[in-house]
C-alpha cells in the first residue's frame, strides 16, 4: 500500500512513519509533503495513490485549499490538533480523522476502516462524492472554534478574572484543581483537568501528565529523564516533579517546536 504524508512538522512525520511501520508493515510511505503548493503539484502528476494522511495546518495554509486546486481521488485520513467537537464533520462520508497526538490503536482502526471501504468501493472512494460540502463544513467549524480567554476565580470575598496569557499551569493536587499564574498566585477551580483540556488552545497548553496541563510560557528547561521520559523545569516551580512519559515525549517536542 503506497501512502503519502502531507505534514509540515518533521517530528510529526517521524512519529507517524514509526507508528505505521509498527501497525502496518505493508504500508510504504512514498512521499512526504510540507505545503499546499507542493501537494497540489504532486497530486496533479501522481493521482494513483492508495491513501493520504493529511494535516490541516500546513506551512503555507490549510489543506482544504488542496481540494480547490486539484482533484483528490485517494482516500484521506486527516490528522489534526483540533478538539473533537470542532471536527465531528470528519466522520461523515467515510472520511476519517486522527486527533494528535496520534495513538497506535486509533491509527490501526483507521487503517482497518480504509481496508473495508476499499473492498466495498473499488471504483470510487466513498468520500469523494461529497468532498466539496465536507470541506465547507470543516472551514466553518475551524473558523468558529473558540477557546477560553480568561477564567473567573474566587479570592477571599472577590471574584478575579485571570487572562489565559497569565496562566503558567493547571495542577490536580489532593482532589483539587489549582490554577497557577506566571507570577506565582494560586487559585482553585471547579473543573477537572479533562474538562480544561477541551477549553484551552492546544497551541498554548499541553497535557503533560495526569497532574499537569502546562502553558508553553511556563517551560524553562527540558531535561532527558529515565527510560526516554522528559523532566520539565517550570516557572514558577511546582512542589512536584513534572515528568512527560516516553509515549508523550515526541508529541511534547513537536508542541514546543511550533
N, C-alpha and C positions, 0 to 999 in steps of 0.2 A: 504494500500500500504506500503510494507516494503522497506525502503531505508537505504543505508549505506553512511556515510560521510567519505571520505578519505581526511583528512586535518590535518596538524600538528600544527596549531595555535589555542589555546584554545578559544580565543576571537572570532575567525572566526567561530569555531564550535558553540559557543553560539549564535552568531548573525544569522547564517543560520538556526539553530534549532528554534530560536524565530520567524524568518520570515516564516518558514514552518508551524508552528503552527497557524500563522495568516491567511495565504493564502490557506492552505490545511490541515484542521484539521484531515482528513482521513489518512494523512501520519504518519507512525511510524518509527522513527529513531531506528533501531535495533542494530547498531554498529557504533562507530567512531574509525577510524584507522589512526595513525600518520605517518606511514612509508611504504616504498615499501615492505620491508621484511614481515611486519605484514599483509599487504594487500594480498600478494601472498598466504601466509599461510591460511588466512581466506577464500579467494575466492576458493581455492582448495577444501575446505570442506563445503562451503556454496554457491554452484553455482546458486541456485534458488532465485535470488533477483529480485525485481521489477524495481529498479532504483538505480544508483550510482551517487553521487556527488563527483567529483574527482579534487582536486587541482593539479596543475602541479608540483610545487616545494614542495617536502616533506622532512622530516628530514634526510633521507639517500639517496636522489637522486631525479630524475624526474619520475613522474608517468608513463611515456612512458615505463619504464622498466617493469612495471607490466604485460603489454601485451606480452612481450617477454618471460615471465616465466610461465604464466598460461593463459588458455582461459578466456576471459571476455565475457560472453554471455548476460549480462544485459545491457540495455541502459545506456549510460553515459552522464551526463551533466558536462562539465568541468567548474571549477572556476579558475580564473587567474587574475593576476595583469598586464599582458602584454597588451600593447595598441592594439587597434582594428586592425590596419594594420598588426601587426605581427601574428594575429590569425584568419585571414579570412578563413583559411582552416577548421576551426571547423564547418563551415556551410555546408560542403559537406557531402553527405551520411547520412544526417539527424542527425548527432551529433551536439548537441547544446553547447553553452558556456555562461557563465555569467561573465561579467567583474567586478572585485572588485573595489570599494565597491558595493556589490550586492543590487539592488533596488527591492522593493516589486513587482512593476508591471512587471519587467523583469523576476523575478522568477515565477510569476503567468503565464506569457506567455510561459515559458519553460515547465512548468508542463502541460499546455494545449496541447502543441505540443507533449509531451510524450504520453498523453492520445490518441490523434489522431493516432499517429504511432502505438501504442499498439493495437488499434482496427483494423488497416489495416494489421498488420503483427504479428499475434498471434504465428506463427510457429518459426520465427527467427527475432530478432531485425534487422532493415534495416542496421544499421551502421556496423554490424559485417562483412558483405560481403567484405568491403574494409578497414578493420581496419589497416592492415599492411601498405598499401600505405599511409593512413592518418597519422599514427604515424611517418613515414619517412618525410612526408611533414612538420609536426609540428616540428620535430627535426631541419630540415633545416631552418625553419622560425625563431625559437628561437635562433639558432646559429648565424644567421646573423643580428639579431635585434641590432641596434646601436642607442645610444643616443648622444646628443651634449656633446662634451668635453670642448668646450670653446665658448665664444661669442666675436665678434669684436665690440667694442663700440667707439663712437666718443667723443673725449675730446679736446676742442678748435680746433686746426688745425691738430690734430693727430688722428690716429686710434689705439686703445689699445686692445690687447687680454686679456680677463678675463677668467681664468680657472673656470670650474664649481665648483671645490672644494673651490674656493674663495667666492662663492656667498652665501649670507645669505637668501635673499628672493627677489621675484619679487612682485611689488606692482602696482596696477592700481589706479592712482590718477589724478583727473581732466582731464580725457580723454588721459592720457599719461601713458605708461608702464615704470616703473622705475626698474632698477636692482640695488640692494643694496649689497655691499660686506660686508664681515665679519669685515673689518676694517673701515666701515662707509662711503665709497665712494658711490656716486650716479651717475648713467648713464641712459639716456633714450634709449629705444629700439623701433624698428618699428614692434614689434609683439604684438598681443593681448594675454591675459593670456590663452585663449582657445587654441591658436596655440602653446604656450610654453608647455602646458601640454603634448602634443604628442612628444616633443623634449627631455623631461627630464626623467631621470631614476626614476621610481616610488619608488625605494628603498631609494632614497635620497631626493626626493621632494614630497610635499603633497599640494594639493589644499585645503587650509584651509577655504576659502570662496570666494566670488566674487572679493574681492580686493587683496587677497594674495595667492601666491604659496611660501611655505617656505621650507628651507633646514633643514634637521634633525640636522645639526650642529648649527643652529641659536636658537634652543629651549633651553631656560634656566630654565624656570619653567612652570608648568601646574596647573592652579587653577580651582576648581569647580566654576561654574557660575550659574546664574538663569536658572530654567527650564531644568536642566541636560545638559546645554551647558558647554563649556570649555573656559577659558580665558588664552591666552598664553603670556608669557613674552619672548620676543625675544632679541637677541643681534646681532647688535645694535637695540635699542628700536625705533620703528616707532612712528610717531606722533599719529596715530590712534590705537585704541584698536584692537587686533586680537582675534576674537571670532569664535570658532568652534561650529556649530549648533548641536543640540541634535541628528539629524539624522546622522551626520558625526562623532560624538564623539567616538563611538565604533571603527569605521574604523581608526580614528586617533590613538587611543590607541594601536591597532594592529600594525599599521605602526611604531609607536615609540618603540614598544617592540621587533621588529625584530632585 
